[in-house]
Each structure stands twice: as structure tokens, then as C-alpha cells.
Amino acid sequence: MTSPSTLAVIIPAYNAEATLESCLVAIAASKRKPTEVIMFNDGSTDTTVEIAERHGVKIVTNDKRAQGPAIGRNLATQETDADILVFIDADVDVHPNSIGLLEESILTESDVAAAFGSYDDAPLSNRIAALYANLRHHFHHQTSARDASTFWSGFGAIRRSDFVNINGFDAAYAEPSIEDIDLGTRLRNADRRILLVPEAMAKHCKDWGLVQLWRTDVFNRALPWSRLIVSRVTDGADLNTSSREKVIAITAHCIWLFGALSFFAPLISIAFFGAVMFFLAANRKFFILLARRGGSRLLIAGVILHWLYYIYSSLAFAFIKLTHRIMVEAH
């Protein structure tokens, strides 16, 4: 494979002093050295800028209130004419060979516009919520099809020409949300391929709290993703909206429904235990990963959190679907 002449790494950062240092050290240790590293400083008030300057990073600064990573990445890409743009979040440490793997995946076939990697199975934080969230993301990316219908900007690369052709990220996303999924949808609608490269791994250093996890899952992921699906610009066949996932979501609701009904009709407890066993069996590989990584404590908490994840994600989709139908019928 012949590498392109230029490859730019782009990092959106807002008050990222806790993780930016290790992020930049990991990039410097990469086997595929980027031509340049550009950071969009989104109005940080901590030492983010000083850390970037110490590492010789090119800085694009927003002196106003935070505009969000979608706008930040767009502005940073205007500062480079690199052939390949590699987006890396400020709380992500790439493995030494990962940038090269994404680049190679893109350049191997001309119809491939973008590629993205995966979190590894050893996140920095050992808090239950953080372990669950990061390992859930890792598991999805390790077990999904290589030909993807979405994009991931936490650690993803794209040809600059394709990025320009689809007008980059949608600036309507003013905070971290599904701007990468939206971009991936537009790439696919333009008949351009996106590859998931699970071998291209990176460590996630975000220390998720439980409330933060739920807020992000519902308001920054499930609700806007559901709006994207019901708008029919995507067929919904994304990383975790397959038919199998829908069956598991139905089972998750059967658990609480049969559990409640069993208090009034004891025989229904048979159906309750059946739904629980199906849910455990359907997610057994993920639950084995949780047990291997965090023992019985993470396993028990992870099963409960994963059950709740299916509950609130499916309710978010049902809410958006219902309100969309009401709006359509009203007009």
C-alpha cells in the first residue's frame, strides 16, 4: 500500500486537561505519523491550550461559548488540505498501529470513503458505569459487520474529498450527539462505503458517571437517532438497531410486564423467568465479557444496566415514532 502524502489528526477539545496529554502522547507514539495534528479549542477555561502548545499542536480557537464538536471539526478541517482526515476525541488514546490500519482500510478500495475503529476492552476508569458503557461500545464494534452504515468520530478516518463533498458534519448538532451517525448516513446515501475496522483499537479514558451515562444515552443518542430513523434518511440498519436487537428490546419489556402480572397470576411467573433466561442467553457473550473484565460485581450491575438500556432506548424510539405520526397526521 502506498500512503498518501498527508494525513491530519483533528481533535475537538473542551476543558480536556484530564485526558488530552495522554491522547497526544499516544498519537506521537503512532507508527503512522500524522503530517499534522490540529486541535479545535472550544472555549476551554482550563489548561487544555497549554497542553496542546507543549506538544506542538496547531490550535484553532473558539473564544465564544462552546459550539460543539461538529462545528469544531468542520472548522479544523478548513486548516488542512490533507488527503485523509482522522478524527480522535480528546479522551481517546489510540493504539500504535491503529491510525495506519484505518488509513490502509480506506486506501485499499476506491469506493471506501471512511473507516472507524473500536474501543479496547481495558478502559481507564474502573467505575461500574464507565466500565459498562465502554465495554458495551467495545462489544458492539467487535461483533458488528465490517461494512457499516454509520460512522464514528471518536476514532474515525475519512477521505478529505468525501468529507468536503457531503459538507462535513451537520452544524445543527451543537453538542456531542449523533453528528457522526448523520455523516455516515449521508456518505452511504451517496453510495460511498464505510468500514468498521475492529482491529484498530483505542483506549477510552472517559470516567462515566451513572446519571451522565443515562443522559447521554437518552438525550444525545437514542432520541436524535430515532429522529434520524423516522425521517427515513436511513433504513435503521445500524450497529444496534438490527432485527435481533429489536427482539431483545421486546424481551426486556416482557420481563417487567410479566414480573408485574405474576403478582396477580402466579402462573405468569413461568413466562417471566422464560423472558429473563432468553434475555441472558441473547446477551451471554457480552455478559461473559463483563464478568471477565470486572467479576461478579460488574456482571450483576451490567445485566441490570443493560436491561435498562433496552428499556429506555426502545421507549425513546417509540416516543419519537408516535410524535412523528401525530405531526404527520396533523398536517
C-alpha positions as CSV (number, residue, x, y, z in Angstrom):
1,M,0.0,0.0,0.0
2,T,1.2,3.5,-0.8
3,S,0.4,6.0,1.8
4,P,-1.0,9.4,0.8
5,S,1.3,12.4,1.2
6,T,-0.6,13.9,4.0
7,L,-2.7,12.7,7.0
8,A,-4.1,15.1,9.5
9,V,-5.4,14.3,13.0
10,I,-8.2,16.5,14.2
11,I,-9.1,16.7,17.9
12,P,-12.1,18.7,19.3
13,A,-11.4,19.7,22.9
14,Y,-13.3,21.5,25.6
15,N,-11.7,21.6,29.1
16,A,-9.9,18.4,28.3
17,E,-6.9,18.8,30.6
18,A,-7.6,15.4,32.3
19,T,-7.1,13.3,29.2
20,L,-5.5,15.4,26.4
21,E,-1.9,14.8,27.5
22,S,-2.2,11.0,27.1
23,C,-4.2,11.4,23.9
24,L,-1.4,13.4,22.3
25,V,1.3,11.1,23.7
26,A,-0.5,8.2,22.1
27,I,-0.7,10.0,18.7
28,A,3.0,10.8,18.9
29,A,3.8,7.1,19.5
30,S,1.7,6.0,16.5
31,K,3.6,4.0,13.9
32,R,1.8,6.0,11.1
33,K,2.9,9.5,12.0
34,P,0.4,12.2,11.0
35,T,1.6,15.1,8.9
36,E,-0.1,17.5,11.4
37,V,-2.3,17.5,14.5
38,I,-5.0,20.2,14.7
39,M,-7.0,20.8,17.9
40,F,-10.2,22.8,18.0
41,N,-10.2,24.5,21.4
42,D,-13.9,25.1,22.1
43,G,-13.6,27.9,24.6
44,S,-11.7,25.9,27.2
45,T,-11.1,27.6,30.6
46,D,-8.6,25.1,32.0
47,T,-5.0,24.2,30.8
48,T,-6.1,22.5,27.5
49,V,-4.4,25.1,25.3
50,E,-1.2,25.0,27.3
51,I,-1.0,21.2,27.0
52,A,-1.6,21.4,23.2
53,E,1.0,24.1,22.8
54,R,3.6,22.0,24.7
55,H,3.1,19.2,22.1
56,G,3.4,21.5,19.1
57,V,-0.2,21.1,18.1
58,K,-1.8,23.5,15.7
59,I,-4.7,25.2,17.6
60,V,-7.9,26.6,16.2
61,T,-9.6,28.6,19.0
62,N,-13.2,29.5,19.7
63,D,-13.2,32.3,22.2
64,K,-17.0,32.3,22.5
65,R,-19.2,29.8,24.4
66,A,-18.8,26.2,23.4
67,Q,-20.1,25.5,19.9
68,G,-19.8,21.7,20.0
69,P,-17.5,19.1,18.3
70,A,-19.4,19.0,15.0
71,I,-18.7,22.7,14.2
72,G,-15.2,22.3,15.8
73,R,-14.2,19.5,13.4
74,N,-15.5,21.4,10.4
75,L,-13.5,24.5,11.3
76,A,-10.4,22.5,12.0
77,T,-10.6,20.7,8.6
78,Q,-10.5,24.1,6.9
79,E,-7.0,24.5,8.2
80,T,-5.6,21.5,6.3
81,D,-5.5,20.1,2.8
82,A,-4.6,16.6,4.0
83,D,-5.7,13.6,1.9
84,I,-7.0,11.7,5.0
85,L,-8.7,13.3,8.0
86,V,-8.5,11.3,11.2
87,F,-10.9,12.4,14.0
88,I,-9.8,11.5,17.5
89,D,-11.7,12.6,20.7
90,A,-9.6,14.2,23.4
91,D,-10.3,11.4,25.8
92,V,-9.2,8.6,23.4
93,D,-5.7,7.0,23.4
94,V,-5.1,5.2,20.0
95,H,-3.0,2.1,19.9
96,P,0.3,2.4,18.0
97,N,-0.9,0.6,14.8
98,S,-4.5,1.9,14.7
99,I,-4.2,5.0,12.6
100,G,-2.3,3.0,10.0
101,L,-5.0,0.4,10.0
102,L,-7.7,2.9,9.3
103,E,-5.7,4.5,6.5
104,E,-4.9,1.2,4.9
105,S,-8.6,0.2,5.0
106,I,-9.6,3.4,3.2
107,L,-6.9,3.2,0.6
108,T,-7.3,-0.5,-0.3
109,E,-10.6,0.1,-2.2
110,S,-11.6,3.2,-4.1
111,D,-15.3,3.1,-3.1
112,V,-14.4,3.2,0.6
113,A,-14.8,6.8,1.9
114,A,-14.3,6.2,5.6
115,A,-13.3,3.8,8.3
116,F,-13.5,3.7,12.1
117,G,-12.1,1.6,14.9
118,S,-13.1,0.4,18.3
119,Y,-12.5,1.0,22.0
120,D,-10.3,-1.7,23.6
121,D,-11.6,-3.8,26.5
122,A,-9.5,-2.1,29.1
123,P,-11.0,1.4,29.7
124,L,-9.1,3.7,32.0
125,S,-11.9,4.1,34.6
126,N,-13.0,1.2,36.8
127,R,-16.2,2.8,37.9
128,I,-19.2,0.5,37.2
129,A,-21.0,2.9,34.9
130,A,-17.8,3.7,32.9
131,L,-16.8,0.0,32.6
132,Y,-20.3,-0.9,31.4
133,A,-20.6,2.0,28.9
134,N,-17.1,1.5,27.4
135,L,-17.3,-2.3,27.2
136,R,-20.8,-2.1,25.6
137,H,-19.3,0.2,22.9
138,H,-16.3,-2.2,22.5
139,F,-18.6,-5.2,22.2
140,H,-20.8,-3.7,19.6
141,H,-17.8,-2.7,17.4
142,Q,-16.1,-6.0,17.9
143,T,-19.2,-8.0,16.8
144,S,-20.8,-5.9,14.1
145,A,-20.4,-6.2,10.3
146,R,-17.3,-4.7,8.7
147,D,-19.4,-2.9,6.1
148,A,-21.0,-0.3,8.3
149,S,-24.0,2.0,7.8
150,T,-22.8,4.6,10.3
151,F,-19.6,6.5,11.1
152,W,-17.9,7.0,14.5
153,S,-15.9,10.2,15.1
154,G,-14.4,9.1,18.4
155,F,-11.8,7.4,16.3
156,G,-12.6,7.5,12.6
157,A,-10.9,8.5,9.4
158,I,-12.4,9.8,6.1
159,R,-11.1,10.9,2.7
160,R,-11.0,14.7,2.7
161,S,-12.6,14.8,-0.7
162,D,-15.6,12.8,0.6
163,F,-15.8,15.0,3.7
164,V,-16.0,18.1,1.5
165,N,-18.5,16.6,-0.9
166,I,-21.0,16.0,1.8
167,N,-20.4,19.3,3.5
168,G,-18.8,17.8,6.6
169,F,-20.7,17.4,9.9
170,D,-24.1,18.9,10.4
171,A,-23.6,22.1,12.4
172,A,-27.1,21.7,13.8
173,Y,-25.7,19.4,16.4
174,A,-24.5,21.9,19.0
175,E,-23.2,19.3,21.5
176,P,-21.8,15.8,21.3
177,S,-24.6,13.7,19.8
178,I,-25.2,11.7,16.6
179,E,-23.4,14.1,14.2
180,D,-21.1,11.2,13.2
181,I,-24.1,8.9,12.5
182,D,-25.7,11.6,10.5
183,L,-22.5,12.0,8.5
184,G,-22.3,8.2,7.9
185,T,-25.8,8.2,6.7
186,R,-25.1,10.9,4.1
187,L,-22.0,9.0,3.0
188,R,-24.0,5.8,2.4
189,N,-26.7,7.7,0.6
190,A,-24.0,9.0,-1.7
191,D,-23.1,5.3,-2.5
192,R,-19.8,5.5,-0.6
193,R,-18.7,2.7,1.7
194,I,-17.8,2.9,5.4
195,L,-15.7,0.2,7.0
196,L,-15.6,-0.9,10.7
197,V,-12.1,-2.0,11.5
198,P,-12.3,-3.7,14.9
199,E,-8.5,-4.3,15.0
200,A,-7.9,-0.5,15.0
201,M,-8.4,-0.1,18.8
202,A,-8.1,2.8,21.2
203,K,-8.4,3.2,24.9
204,H,-11.3,5.3,26.2
205,C,-10.3,7.5,29.2
206,K,-13.8,9.0,29.9
207,D,-14.9,8.4,33.5
208,W,-18.6,8.0,33.0
209,G,-21.0,8.6,35.9
210,L,-24.4,6.8,36.0
211,V,-26.5,9.9,35.5
212,Q,-24.2,11.2,32.8
213,L,-24.4,7.8,31.0
214,W,-28.2,7.8,31.1
215,R,-28.5,11.4,30.0
216,T,-26.1,10.8,27.1
217,D,-27.8,7.5,26.1
218,V,-31.3,9.1,26.0
219,F,-30.9,12.7,25.0
220,N,-27.7,12.7,23.0
221,R,-28.1,9.3,21.3
222,A,-31.5,7.5,21.4
223,L,-33.8,10.5,20.8
224,P,-31.8,12.1,18.0
225,W,-31.0,8.7,16.4
226,S,-34.7,7.8,16.5
227,R,-35.5,11.2,14.8
228,L,-33.0,10.3,12.1
229,I,-34.6,6.9,11.5
230,V,-38.2,8.1,11.4
231,S,-37.1,10.8,8.9
232,R,-36.4,7.9,6.5
233,V,-33.0,9.2,5.5
234,T,-31.6,5.9,7.0
235,D,-33.1,2.5,6.8
236,G,-32.3,2.0,10.5
237,A,-30.0,-1.0,9.9
238,D,-27.3,0.5,12.1
239,L,-24.9,-1.0,14.6
240,N,-27.5,-1.7,17.3
241,T,-30.9,-1.4,15.6
242,S,-31.0,-4.8,13.9
243,S,-34.0,-7.1,14.0
244,R,-32.2,-9.2,16.6
245,E,-31.8,-6.1,18.8
246,K,-35.5,-5.3,18.4
247,V,-36.4,-8.8,19.6
248,I,-34.2,-8.4,22.7
249,A,-35.8,-5.0,23.4
250,I,-39.3,-6.6,23.3
251,T,-38.0,-9.3,25.7
252,A,-36.7,-6.6,28.0
253,H,-40.2,-5.2,28.2
254,C,-41.7,-8.6,28.7
255,I,-39.6,-9.0,31.8
256,W,-41.1,-6.1,33.7
257,L,-44.6,-6.8,32.3
258,F,-44.6,-10.5,33.2
259,G,-42.9,-9.7,36.5
260,A,-45.7,-7.3,37.4
261,L,-48.5,-9.6,36.2
262,S,-47.1,-12.5,38.2
263,F,-48.1,-10.9,41.4
264,F,-51.8,-11.3,40.3
265,A,-51.5,-14.5,38.4
266,P,-48.6,-16.7,39.7
267,L,-48.5,-18.9,36.6
268,I,-47.3,-15.9,34.6
269,S,-44.1,-16.2,36.6
270,I,-43.1,-19.0,34.3
271,A,-43.2,-16.5,31.4
272,F,-41.3,-14.1,33.5
273,F,-38.4,-16.5,34.1
274,G,-38.5,-17.5,30.5
275,A,-38.1,-13.9,29.4
276,V,-35.2,-13.4,31.8
277,M,-33.5,-16.6,30.6
278,F,-33.9,-15.5,27.0
279,F,-32.5,-12.0,27.8
280,L,-29.5,-13.6,29.5
281,A,-28.9,-16.1,26.7
282,A,-29.2,-13.5,23.9
283,N,-26.6,-11.3,25.6
284,R,-24.5,-14.0,27.0
285,K,-21.3,-13.1,25.1
286,F,-21.5,-9.5,26.3
287,F,-22.2,-10.6,29.9
288,I,-19.2,-13.0,29.7
289,L,-17.1,-10.1,28.7
290,L,-18.4,-8.1,31.7
291,A,-17.7,-11.0,34.1
292,R,-14.2,-11.5,32.7
293,R,-13.4,-7.8,32.9
294,G,-15.0,-6.9,36.3
295,G,-16.1,-10.1,38.0
296,S,-19.4,-10.8,39.6
297,R,-19.9,-7.2,40.7
298,L,-19.7,-5.8,37.2
299,L,-21.7,-8.8,35.8
300,I,-24.7,-8.2,38.1
301,A,-24.7,-4.4,37.7
302,G,-24.1,-4.8,34.0
303,V,-27.1,-7.1,33.5
304,I,-29.3,-4.6,35.2
305,L,-27.9,-1.6,33.3
306,H,-28.2,-3.5,30.0
307,W,-31.8,-4.3,30.7
308,L,-32.5,-0.7,31.5
309,Y,-30.6,0.3,28.3
310,Y,-33.0,-1.7,26.2
311,I,-36.0,-0.2,28.1
312,Y,-35.2,3.4,27.7
313,S,-33.8,3.2,24.2
314,S,-36.9,1.5,22.9
315,L,-39.2,3.9,24.8
316,A,-37.3,6.8,23.2
317,F,-37.8,5.4,19.8
318,A,-41.5,4.7,20.5
319,F,-41.9,8.3,21.7
320,I,-40.3,9.8,18.6
321,K,-42.3,7.4,16.3
322,L,-45.6,8.4,18.0
323,T,-44.9,12.2,17.9
324,H,-43.8,12.0,14.3
325,R,-47.0,10.2,13.3
326,I,-49.1,12.8,15.2
327,M,-47.3,15.6,13.4
328,V,-47.8,14.0,10.0
329,E,-51.5,13.4,10.6
330,A,-51.9,16.9,11.9
331,H,-50.7,18.2,8.6
